[in-house]
Amino acid sequence: MRELTARAGWDADLVADAEVALLELFVNAWRHGGSAAPLVVIALLDHVLRVSVSDGSPIVPIRRDGSDLLAVSGRGLRLVRSLTDRFGTESRKSGKSVWFELDAAA
């Protein structure tokens, strides 16, 4: 992802946000998704970076509000939402994909 966005001239801070969001989605899929190796798809089209992480579980992740400051987990998807422009889930035949999109800085 870093090489792809660097070739497109993306700002390093924006790329760092995308890397953190990808890490959060990948770790969630690995921990909770029932797949030993979640599938990651990264595409850059028309100045929009789209990252999708697929796993074998049909269960959609719960979007917690993050208000429990003492919780040891449950902040990852909130972080993804705060770092990206769009975020969502898609059902698949064999599980689901959780994705985000990030627009190139103007």
The first five atom37 places (N, CA, C, CB, O) and aatype in JSON, in Angstrom:
{
  "aatype": [12, 1, 6, 10, 16, 0, 1, 0, 7, 17, 3, 0, 3, 10, 19, 0, 3, 0, 6, 19, 0, 10, 10, 6, 10, 13, 19, 2, 0, 17, 1, 8, 7, 7, 15, 0, 0, 14, 10, 19, 19, 9, 0, 10, 10, 3, 8, 19, 10, 1, 19, 15, 19, 15, 3, 7, 15, 14, 9, 19, 14, 9, 1, 1, 3, 7, 15, 3, 10, 10, 0, 19, 15, 7, 1, 7, 10, 1, 10, 19, 1, 15, 10, 16, 3, 1, 13, 7, 16, 6, 15, 1, 11, 15, 7, 11, 15, 19, 17, 13, 6, 10, 3, 0, 0, 0],
  "atom_mask": [
    [1, 1, 1, 1, 1],
    [1, 1, 1, 1, 1],
    [1, 1, 1, 1, 1],
    [1, 1, 1, 1, 1],
    [1, 1, 1, 1, 1],
    [1, 1, 1, 1, 1],
    [1, 1, 1, 1, 1],
    [1, 1, 1, 1, 1],
    [1, 1, 1, 0, 1],
    [1, 1, 1, 1, 1],
    [1, 1, 1, 1, 1],
    [1, 1, 1, 1, 1],
    [1, 1, 1, 1, 1],
    [1, 1, 1, 1, 1],
    [1, 1, 1, 1, 1],
    [1, 1, 1, 1, 1],
    [1, 1, 1, 1, 1],
    [1, 1, 1, 1, 1],
    [1, 1, 1, 1, 1],
    [1, 1, 1, 1, 1],
    [1, 1, 1, 1, 1],
    [1, 1, 1, 1, 1],
    [1, 1, 1, 1, 1],
    [1, 1, 1, 1, 1],
    [1, 1, 1, 1, 1],
    [1, 1, 1, 1, 1],
    [1, 1, 1, 1, 1],
    [1, 1, 1, 1, 1],
    [1, 1, 1, 1, 1],
    [1, 1, 1, 1, 1],
    [1, 1, 1, 1, 1],
    [1, 1, 1, 1, 1],
    [1, 1, 1, 0, 1],
    [1, 1, 1, 0, 1],
    [1, 1, 1, 1, 1],
    [1, 1, 1, 1, 1],
    [1, 1, 1, 1, 1],
    [1, 1, 1, 1, 1],
    [1, 1, 1, 1, 1],
    [1, 1, 1, 1, 1],
    [1, 1, 1, 1, 1],
    [1, 1, 1, 1, 1],
    [1, 1, 1, 1, 1],
    [1, 1, 1, 1, 1],
    [1, 1, 1, 1, 1],
    [1, 1, 1, 1, 1],
    [1, 1, 1, 1, 1],
    [1, 1, 1, 1, 1],
    [1, 1, 1, 1, 1],
    [1, 1, 1, 1, 1],
    [1, 1, 1, 1, 1],
    [1, 1, 1, 1, 1],
    [1, 1, 1, 1, 1],
    [1, 1, 1, 1, 1],
    [1, 1, 1, 1, 1],
    [1, 1, 1, 0, 1],
    [1, 1, 1, 1, 1],
    [1, 1, 1, 1, 1],
    [1, 1, 1, 1, 1],
    [1, 1, 1, 1, 1],
    [1, 1, 1, 1, 1],
    [1, 1, 1, 1, 1],
    [1, 1, 1, 1, 1],
    [1, 1, 1, 1, 1],
    [1, 1, 1, 1, 1],
    [1, 1, 1, 0, 1],
    [1, 1, 1, 1, 1],
    [1, 1, 1, 1, 1],
    [1, 1, 1, 1, 1],
    [1, 1, 1, 1, 1],
    [1, 1, 1, 1, 1],
    [1, 1, 1, 1, 1],
    [1, 1, 1, 1, 1],
    [1, 1, 1, 0, 1],
    [1, 1, 1, 1, 1],
    [1, 1, 1, 0, 1],
    [1, 1, 1, 1, 1],
    [1, 1, 1, 1, 1],
    [1, 1, 1, 1, 1],
    [1, 1, 1, 1, 1],
    [1, 1, 1, 1, 1],
    [1, 1, 1, 1, 1],
    [1, 1, 1, 1, 1],
    [1, 1, 1, 1, 1],
    [1, 1, 1, 1, 1],
    [1, 1, 1, 1, 1],
    [1, 1, 1, 1, 1],
    [1, 1, 1, 0, 1],
    [1, 1, 1, 1, 1],
    [1, 1, 1, 1, 1],
    [1, 1, 1, 1, 1],
    [1, 1, 1, 1, 1],
    [1, 1, 1, 1, 1],
    [1, 1, 1, 1, 1],
    [1, 1, 1, 0, 1],
    [1, 1, 1, 1, 1],
    [1, 1, 1, 1, 1],
    [1, 1, 1, 1, 1],
    [1, 1, 1, 1, 1],
    [1, 1, 1, 1, 1],
    [1, 1, 1, 1, 1],
    [1, 1, 1, 1, 1],
    [1, 1, 1, 1, 1],
    [1, 1, 1, 1, 1],
    [1, 1, 1, 1, 1],
    [1, 1, 1, 1, 1]
  ],
  "atom_positions": [
    [[0.82, -1.17, 0.0], [0.0, 0.0, 0.0], [0.88, 1.26, 0.0], [-0.94, -0.01, 1.2], [0.59, 2.23, -0.7]],
    [[1.92, 1.23, 0.77], [2.81, 2.39, 0.84], [3.42, 2.7, -0.52], [3.94, 2.14, 1.87], [3.48, 3.86, -0.93]],
    [[3.86, 1.67, -1.23], [4.46, 1.88, -2.55], [3.43, 2.42, -3.55], [5.06, 0.57, -3.09], [3.72, 3.33, -4.32]],
    [[2.23, 1.87, -3.51], [1.16, 2.29, -4.41], [0.81, 3.76, -4.19], [-0.08, 1.42, -4.22], [0.7, 4.52, -5.15]],
    [[0.64, 4.15, -2.95], [0.27, 5.54, -2.65], [1.45, 6.5, -2.87], [-0.23, 5.66, -1.21], [1.25, 7.65, -3.25]],
    [[2.66, 6.02, -2.63], [3.84, 6.87, -2.86], [3.98, 7.2, -4.34], [5.13, 6.18, -2.35], [4.28, 8.33, -4.71]],
    [[3.75, 6.19, -5.2], [3.83, 6.43, -6.64], [2.76, 7.42, -7.1], [3.67, 5.11, -7.4], [2.95, 8.14, -8.09]],
    [[1.64, 7.46, -6.37], [0.57, 8.38, -6.72], [0.75, 9.76, -6.07], [-0.78, 7.8, -6.3], [-0.06, 10.66, -6.28]],
    [[1.82, 9.91, -5.27], [2.12, 11.2, -4.67], [1.32, 11.55, -3.43], [0.0, 0.0, 0.0], [1.14, 12.72, -3.11]],
    [[0.83, 10.54, -2.73], [0.04, 10.79, -1.52], [0.91, 11.31, -0.39], [-0.68, 9.52, -1.09], [2.09, 10.96, -0.27]],
    [[0.31, 12.14, 0.45], [0.95, 12.68, 1.64], [1.27, 11.55, 2.62], [0.04, 13.74, 2.31], [0.45, 10.65, 2.81]],
    [[2.44, 11.59, 3.24], [2.88, 10.54, 4.16], [1.95, 10.38, 5.35], [4.29, 10.83, 4.65], [1.74, 9.26, 5.82]],
    [[1.38, 11.47, 5.86], [0.46, 11.37, 7.0], [-0.82, 10.64, 6.62], [0.13, 12.77, 7.54], [-1.35, 9.87, 7.42]],
    [[-1.32, 10.89, 5.42], [-2.51, 10.21, 4.94], [-2.24, 8.72, 4.76], [-3.0, 10.83, 3.62], [-3.09, 7.88, 5.07]],
    [[-1.07, 8.39, 4.25], [-0.68, 6.99, 4.09], [-0.57, 6.32, 5.46], [0.67, 6.87, 3.32], [-0.99, 5.17, 5.61]],
    [[-0.03, 7.01, 6.44], [0.07, 6.46, 7.79], [-1.31, 6.17, 8.36], [0.84, 7.43, 8.72], [-1.5, 5.15, 9.02]],
    [[-2.28, 7.06, 8.12], [-3.66, 6.81, 8.57], [-4.21, 5.55, 7.92], [-4.56, 8.02, 8.24], [-4.86, 4.74, 8.59]],
    [[-3.97, 5.38, 6.63], [-4.45, 4.2, 5.91], [-3.8, 2.93, 6.47], [-4.16, 4.32, 4.41], [-4.46, 1.91, 6.6]],
    [[-2.52, 3.0, 6.8], [-1.83, 1.83, 7.35], [-2.4, 1.44, 8.71], [-0.34, 2.11, 7.48], [-2.56, 0.25, 9.0]],
    [[-2.7, 2.42, 9.55], [-3.29, 2.12, 10.86], [-4.67, 1.5, 10.68], [-3.4, 3.41, 11.73], [-5.0, 0.52, 11.35]],
    [[-5.48, 2.05, 9.78], [-6.81, 1.52, 9.53], [-6.73, 0.08, 9.0], [-7.57, 2.41, 8.54], [-7.5, -0.78, 9.43]],
    [[-5.82, -0.17, 8.07], [-5.63, -1.52, 7.55], [-5.22, -2.48, 8.67], [-4.57, -1.53, 6.44], [-5.76, -3.59, 8.75]],
    [[-4.31, -2.08, 9.5], [-3.87, -2.93, 10.6], [-5.04, -3.28, 11.52], [-2.76, -2.25, 11.41], [-5.19, -4.44, 11.91]],
    [[-5.87, -2.31, 11.85], [-7.02, -2.57, 12.71], [-7.98, -3.57, 12.08], [-7.76, -1.25, 13.02], [-8.43, -4.5, 12.75]],
    [[-8.29, -3.39, 10.79], [-9.21, -4.32, 10.13], [-8.61, -5.71, 10.02], [-9.56, -3.81, 8.74], [-9.31, -6.71, 10.23]],
    [[-7.32, -5.8, 9.71], [-6.67, -7.1, 9.58], [-6.66, -7.84, 10.92], [-5.24, -6.94, 9.06], [-6.99, -9.02, 10.97]],
    [[-6.3, -7.16, 11.98], [-6.24, -7.8, 13.3], [-7.64, -8.25, 13.73], [-5.65, -6.84, 14.36], [-7.79, -9.34, 14.27]],
    [[-8.66, -7.43, 13.48], [-10.03, -7.84, 13.81], [-10.42, -9.1, 13.04], [-11.02, -6.71, 13.51], [-10.99, -10.02, 13.61]],
    [[-10.12, -9.13, 11.74], [-10.46, -10.29, 10.92], [-9.71, -11.53, 11.4], [-10.15, -10.03, 9.45], [-10.28, -12.62, 11.44]],
    [[-8.47, -11.37, 11.74], [-7.66, -12.5, 12.2], [-8.15, -13.02, 13.55], [-6.18, -12.09, 12.3], [-8.24, -14.23, 13.76]],
    [[-8.47, -12.12, 14.46], [-8.92, -12.53, 15.8], [-10.33, -13.09, 15.81], [-8.85, -11.36, 16.74], [-10.61, -14.08, 16.49]],
    [[-11.23, -12.45, 15.07], [-12.65, -12.76, 15.21], [-13.29, -13.37, 13.96], [-13.38, -11.52, 15.57], [-14.44, -13.8, 14.02]],
    [[-12.58, -13.41, 12.85], [-13.21, -13.76, 11.58], [-13.18, -15.21, 11.18], [0.0, 0.0, 0.0], [-13.78, -15.56, 10.16]],
    [[-12.52, -16.05, 11.93], [-12.52, -17.46, 11.59], [-11.64, -17.83, 10.41], [0.0, 0.0, 0.0], [-11.8, -18.92, 9.85]],
    [[-10.72, -16.97, 10.03], [-9.8, -17.26, 8.94], [-8.37, -17.15, 9.43], [-10.03, -16.3, 7.75], [-8.0, -16.19, 10.12]],
    [[-7.56, -18.13, 9.08], [-6.15, -18.07, 9.47], [-5.42, -16.96, 8.73], [-5.46, -19.42, 9.21], [-4.47, -16.37, 9.25]],
    [[-5.88, -16.67, 7.52], [-5.23, -15.63, 6.71], [-6.3, -14.79, 6.02], [-4.25, -16.27, 5.66], [-6.74, -15.14, 4.93]],
    [[-6.73, -13.69, 6.64], [-7.71, -12.83, 5.99], [-7.19, -12.32, 4.64], [-8.07, -11.64, 6.9], [-5.99, -12.11, 4.47]],
    [[-8.1, -12.13, 3.71], [-7.76, -11.64, 2.38], [-7.8, -10.12, 2.36], [-8.72, -12.23, 1.31], [-8.81, -9.52, 2.75]],
    [[-6.73, -9.5, 1.92], [-6.64, -8.04, 1.84], [-6.59, -7.64, 0.37], [-5.39, -7.49, 2.62], [-5.78, -8.16, -0.39]],
    [[-7.46, -6.71, -0.02], [-7.47, -6.17, -1.38], [-7.31, -4.66, -1.27], [-8.79, -6.56, -2.15], [-8.05, -3.99, -0.54]],
    [[-6.33, -4.13, -1.99], [-6.04, -2.7, -1.97], [-6.13, -2.18, -3.4], [-4.62, -2.41, -1.36], [-5.5, -2.71, -4.31]],
    [[-6.93, -1.12, -3.59], [-7.09, -0.53, -4.91], [-7.03, 0.98, -4.81], [-8.43, -0.98, -5.56], [-7.53, 1.58, -3.86]],
    [[-6.41, 1.59, -5.79], [-6.33, 3.05, -5.87], [-6.92, 3.46, -7.21], [-4.86, 3.57, -5.7], [-6.31, 3.24, -8.26]],
    [[-8.1, 4.07, -7.17], [-8.8, 4.46, -8.39], [-9.31, 5.89, -8.25], [-9.97, 3.5, -8.69], [-9.95, 6.23, -7.26]],
    [[-9.03, 6.71, -9.23], [-9.53, 8.1, -9.24], [-9.29, 8.82, -7.92], [-11.01, 8.11, -9.56], [-10.2, 9.45, -7.39]],
    [[-8.09, 8.72, -7.4], [-7.68, 9.42, -6.18], [-8.41, 8.93, -4.93], [-7.91, 10.9, -6.33], [-8.47, 9.64, -3.93]],
    [[-8.96, 7.72, -4.98], [-9.6, 7.11, -3.82], [-8.91, 5.78, -3.55], [-11.14, 6.92, -4.06], [-8.82, 4.92, -4.42]],
    [[-8.43, 5.64, -2.33], [-7.84, 4.38, -1.89], [-8.94, 3.56, -1.23], [-6.64, 4.6, -0.9], [-9.61, 4.03, -0.31]],
    [[-9.14, 2.33, -1.72], [-10.13, 1.43, -1.11], [-9.39, 0.2, -0.63], [-11.27, 1.04, -2.14], [-8.65, -0.44, -1.38]],
    [[-9.59, -0.12, 0.64], [-8.97, -1.28, 1.26], [-10.08, -2.15, 1.81], [-7.96, -0.87, 2.4], [-10.98, -1.67, 2.5]],
    [[-10.03, -3.44, 1.48], [-11.03, -4.4, 1.93], [-10.33, -5.58, 2.58], [-11.92, -4.86, 0.74], [-9.34, -6.09, 2.05]],
    [[-10.84, -6.0, 3.73], [-10.31, -7.17, 4.43], [-11.45, -8.17, 4.59], [-9.69, -6.77, 5.83], [-12.46, -7.86, 5.22]],
    [[-11.28, -9.36, 4.01], [-12.32, -10.38, 4.03], [-11.92, -11.53, 4.94], [-12.6, -10.9, 2.62], [-10.75, -11.89, 5.04]],
    [[-12.94, -12.09, 5.61], [-12.71, -13.26, 6.46], [-13.87, -14.23, 6.31], [-12.53, -12.83, 7.94], [-14.82, -13.95, 5.58]],
    [[-13.8, -15.36, 7.0], [-14.78, -16.42, 6.85], [-16.01, -16.31, 7.72], [0.0, 0.0, 0.0], [-16.89, -17.17, 7.63]],
    [[-16.11, -15.31, 8.55], [-17.25, -15.17, 9.46], [-18.32, -14.28, 8.84], [-16.79, -14.61, 10.81], [-18.02, -13.21, 8.31]],
    [[-19.59, -14.71, 8.92], [-20.67, -13.86, 8.42], [-21.07, -12.78, 9.42], [-21.88, -14.7, 8.07], [-21.86, -11.89, 9.1]],
    [[-20.54, -12.84, 10.63], [-20.94, -11.92, 11.69], [-20.32, -10.54, 11.45], [-20.52, -12.46, 13.08], [-19.1, -10.4, 11.35]],
    [[-21.18, -9.54, 11.36], [-20.73, -8.16, 11.14], [-20.18, -7.61, 12.45], [-21.9, -7.26, 10.6], [-20.78, -7.81, 13.5]],
    [[-19.04, -6.92, 12.4], [-18.47, -6.38, 13.63], [-19.4, -5.37, 14.29], [-17.12, -5.73, 13.33], [-20.1, -4.61, 13.62]],
    [[-19.4, -5.39, 15.59], [-20.22, -4.46, 16.36], [-19.51, -3.12, 16.43], [-20.5, -5.0, 17.8], [-18.34, -3.04, 16.78]],
    [[-20.23, -2.08, 16.08], [-19.67, -0.73, 16.16], [-19.96, -0.16, 17.54], [-20.26, 0.2, 15.04], [-21.06, 0.33, 17.81]],
    [[-18.99, -0.25, 18.4], [-19.14, 0.28, 19.75], [-18.89, 1.78, 19.74], [-18.19, -0.42, 20.74], [-18.21, 2.3, 18.85]],
    [[-19.44, 2.46, 20.74], [-19.26, 3.91, 20.77], [-17.94, 4.32, 21.42], [-20.4, 4.56, 21.52], [-17.55, 5.49, 21.32]],
    [[-17.26, 3.39, 22.08], [-15.97, 3.69, 22.67], [-16.03, 4.49, 23.95], [0.0, 0.0, 0.0], [-15.02, 5.02, 24.41]],
    [[-17.23, 4.59, 24.54], [-17.37, 5.41, 25.74], [-16.79, 4.75, 26.98], [-18.82, 5.73, 25.96], [-16.53, 5.43, 27.98]],
    [[-16.59, 3.43, 26.95], [-16.01, 2.74, 28.1], [-14.49, 2.89, 28.04], [-16.42, 1.24, 28.14], [-13.81, 2.11, 27.37]],
    [[-13.98, 3.87, 28.74], [-12.55, 4.17, 28.67], [-11.68, 3.11, 29.33], [-12.29, 5.49, 29.33], [-10.47, 3.08, 29.1]],
    [[-12.27, 2.23, 30.14], [-11.5, 1.19, 30.81], [-11.51, -0.13, 30.04], [-12.03, 0.97, 32.2], [-10.83, -1.08, 30.44]],
    [[-12.27, -0.21, 28.96], [-12.33, -1.44, 28.17], [-10.97, -1.72, 27.54], [-13.43, -1.34, 27.08], [-10.27, -0.8, 27.1]],
    [[-10.61, -3.01, 27.49], [-9.31, -3.38, 26.91], [-9.4, -3.58, 25.39], [-8.79, -4.66, 27.57], [-8.37, -3.74, 24.73]],
    [[-10.61, -3.57, 24.85], [-10.77, -3.71, 23.4], [-12.02, -2.93, 22.99], [-10.88, -5.22, 22.98], [-12.72, -2.35, 23.82]],
    [[-12.28, -2.93, 21.7], [-13.49, -2.3, 21.21], [-13.31, -0.9, 20.64], [0.0, 0.0, 0.0], [-14.3, -0.22, 20.35]],
    [[-12.09, -0.46, 20.49], [-11.86, 0.89, 19.96], [-11.38, 0.88, 18.51], [-10.85, 1.61, 20.82], [-11.3, 1.94, 17.88]],
    [[-11.06, -0.27, 17.97], [-10.45, -0.35, 16.64], [-11.32, 0.19, 15.52], [0.0, 0.0, 0.0], [-10.85, 0.96, 14.69]],
    [[-12.6, -0.21, 15.49], [-13.47, 0.26, 14.41], [-13.77, 1.74, 14.55], [-14.76, -0.54, 14.39], [-13.94, 2.44, 13.55]],
    [[-13.84, 2.22, 15.76], [-14.02, 3.66, 15.98], [-12.8, 4.42, 15.42], [-14.21, 3.97, 17.5], [-12.95, 5.48, 14.82]],
    [[-11.64, 3.86, 15.64], [-10.41, 4.47, 15.11], [-10.44, 4.47, 13.58], [-9.17, 3.71, 15.62], [-10.09, 5.47, 12.95]],
    [[-10.86, 3.35, 12.99], [-10.95, 3.27, 11.52], [-11.9, 4.35, 11.0], [-11.43, 1.86, 11.07], [-11.59, 5.04, 10.03]],
    [[-13.06, 4.48, 11.64], [-14.03, 5.51, 11.22], [-13.43, 6.91, 11.31], [-15.3, 5.43, 12.07], [-13.69, 7.76, 10.45]],
    [[-12.63, 7.15, 12.34], [-12.08, 8.5, 12.52], [-10.95, 8.81, 11.54], [-11.58, 8.66, 13.95], [-10.7, 9.98, 11.24]],
    [[-10.28, 7.8, 11.03], [-9.13, 8.0, 10.14], [-9.49, 8.0, 8.66], [-8.1, 6.96, 10.4], [-8.7, 8.44, 7.83]],
    [[-10.67, 7.49, 8.33], [-11.02, 7.29, 6.92], [-12.23, 8.12, 6.52], [-11.29, 5.8, 6.65], [-12.92, 8.69, 7.37]],
    [[-12.47, 8.2, 5.22], [-13.6, 8.98, 4.72], [-14.89, 8.17, 4.66], [-13.28, 9.53, 3.35], [-15.98, 8.72, 4.85]],
    [[-14.78, 6.89, 4.39], [-15.94, 6.0, 4.34], [-15.52, 4.64, 4.89], [-16.5, 5.86, 2.89], [-14.36, 4.25, 4.8]],
    [[-16.51, 3.92, 5.46], [-16.22, 2.66, 6.13], [-17.5, 1.84, 6.11], [-15.71, 2.88, 7.6], [-18.59, 2.38, 6.3]],
    [[-17.38, 0.52, 5.88], [-18.58, -0.3, 5.88], [-18.27, -1.78, 5.81], [0.0, 0.0, 0.0], [-17.11, -2.2, 5.9]],
    [[-19.34, -2.57, 5.65], [-19.2, -4.02, 5.54], [-20.02, -4.51, 4.35], [-19.67, -4.73, 6.86], [-20.98, -3.87, 3.93]],
    [[-19.62, -5.65, 3.82], [-20.34, -6.31, 2.73], [-20.39, -7.8, 3.02], [-19.66, -6.03, 1.35], [-19.38, -8.41, 3.38]],
    [[-21.58, -8.38, 2.87], [-21.72, -9.83, 3.03], [-21.14, -10.52, 1.81], [-23.2, -10.23, 3.24], [-21.25, -10.02, 0.69]],
    [[-20.53, -11.67, 2.03], [-19.96, -12.49, 0.96], [-20.52, -13.9, 1.09], [-18.38, -12.5, 1.04], [-21.11, -14.25, 2.11]],
    [[-20.34, -14.71, 0.05], [-20.8, -16.1, 0.11], [-20.15, -16.84, 1.27], [-20.49, -16.82, -1.2], [-20.8, -17.64, 1.94]],
    [[-18.89, -16.57, 1.49], [-18.17, -17.29, 2.55], [-17.64, -16.31, 3.59], [-17.01, -18.11, 1.94], [-16.45, -16.31, 3.9]],
    [[-18.52, -15.48, 4.13], [-18.1, -14.57, 5.18], [-18.49, -13.14, 4.88], [0.0, 0.0, 0.0], [-19.6, -12.86, 4.43]],
    [[-17.54, -12.24, 5.14], [-17.81, -10.82, 4.94], [-16.52, -10.09, 4.6], [-18.45, -10.21, 6.19], [-15.42, -10.62, 4.74]],
    [[-16.69, -8.87, 4.14], [-15.58, -7.95, 3.94], [-15.87, -6.69, 4.73], [-15.35, -7.63, 2.42], [-17.0, -6.2, 4.75]],
    [[-14.86, -6.18, 5.36], [-14.93, -4.88, 6.02], [-13.99, -3.98, 5.23], [-14.55, -4.95, 7.57], [-12.86, -4.36, 4.96]],
    [[-14.45, -2.79, 4.87], [-13.69, -1.95, 3.97], [-13.65, -0.51, 4.45], [-14.27, -2.02, 2.56], [-14.46, -0.09, 5.28]],
    [[-12.7, 0.23, 3.9], [-12.68, 1.67, 4.09], [-12.18, 2.33, 2.82], [-11.8, 2.08, 5.3], [-11.51, 1.71, 2.0]],
    [[-12.53, 3.59, 2.67], [-12.03, 4.41, 1.57], [-11.43, 5.68, 2.14], [-13.16, 4.73, 0.56], [-11.9, 6.23, 3.14]],
    [[-10.39, 6.12, 1.47], [-9.69, 7.34, 1.87], [-9.45, 8.15, 0.6], [-8.33, 7.01, 2.61], [-8.91, 7.65, -0.38]],
    [[-9.86, 9.41, 0.64], [-9.68, 10.29, -0.51], [-8.31, 10.95, -0.45], [-10.78, 11.37, -0.55], [-7.82, 11.3, 0.62]],
    [[-7.7, 11.11, -1.62], [-6.42, 11.82, -1.69], [-6.64, 13.26, -1.26], [-5.82, 11.75, -3.13], [-7.69, 13.84, -1.53]],
    [[-5.65, 13.82, -0.6], [-5.75, 15.22, -0.17], [-5.8, 16.12, -1.39], [-4.57, 15.6, 0.76], [-5.11, 15.89, -2.38]],
    [[-6.6, 17.14, -1.3], [-6.74, 18.07, -2.44], [-5.56, 19.01, -2.53], [-8.03, 18.88, -2.32], [-5.51, 19.85, -3.42]]
  ]
}
